[in-house]
Amino acid sequence: MLHAEGETARITALVVAPEARRQGIASALVARAREWSAGCAVLELTTGVQRKDAHAFYIREGFVSNAIRFKTGPGR
């Protein structure tokens, strides 16, 4: 899912089924998100701290980590 508002576009969900991974699907989705958000200065995403494979993928795609988010309360 991609949201674009002003100068920032945000990928809020990017999931590929385990059996379909490593086939270029996520790279194609990121490329499409880049096309859709071409008018924005920033394309950002969030990912769970436990998703180490996803982090490596995002780094390969050119993203850099620039924040840590803290939560409290139900649903954390």
ZIPE-V897691 format. One record per residue. N is the residue number from 1. PHI is phi in whole degrees, -180 to 180 (* if undefined). PSI is psi in whole degrees, 0 to 359 (NA if undefined). OMEGA is omega in whole degrees, -180 to 180 (none if undefined). Layout:
n->{N N}
phi->{PHI PHI}
psi->{PSI PSI}
omega->{OMEGA OMEGA}
This chain:
n->{1 2 3 4 5 6 7 8 9 10 11 12 13 14 15 16 17 18 19 20 21 22 23 24 25 26 27 28 29 30 31 32 33 34 35 36 37 38 39 40 41 42 43 44 45 46 47 48 49 50 51 52 53 54 55 56 57 58 59 60 61 62 63 64 65 66 67 68 69 70 71 72 73 74 75 76}
phi->{* -123 -120 -125 -142 64 -85 -122 -111 -132 -83 -99 -155 -146 -134 -117 -54 -51 -73 -106 -74 65 -121 89 -66 -64 -62 -66 -66 -65 -60 -66 -62 -64 -63 -62 -101 -57 -83 -95 -76 -134 -117 -127 -152 -121 -150 -66 -61 -80 -89 -59 -62 -65 -60 -61 -61 -63 -62 -61 -82 99 -80 -125 -75 -136 -159 -127 -108 -112 -134 -145 96 -59 82 -85}
psi->{135 132 134 125 113 234 351 134 145 125 115 344 128 101 131 133 141 320 347 2 160 31 8 3 311 320 320 321 318 319 318 320 321 320 311 326 19 332 355 149 332 137 119 165 162 154 152 143 334 350 64 320 320 320 315 320 312 322 316 330 358 3 151 142 131 8 158 134 136 144 159 162 184 145 11 NA}
omega->{-179 175 177 -179 180 -176 -174 170 -175 171 -177 177 176 -176 174 -180 -177 -178 -179 -177 179 177 178 -177 -179 178 178 178 178 178 179 177 178 177 -178 -175 -175 -180 -179 179 -173 168 -178 176 172 -180 179 -178 -178 -173 -175 178 178 179 179 178 -178 176 177 180 176 177 174 177 -179 -179 169 -178 178 -180 171 177 -180 177 -180 none}
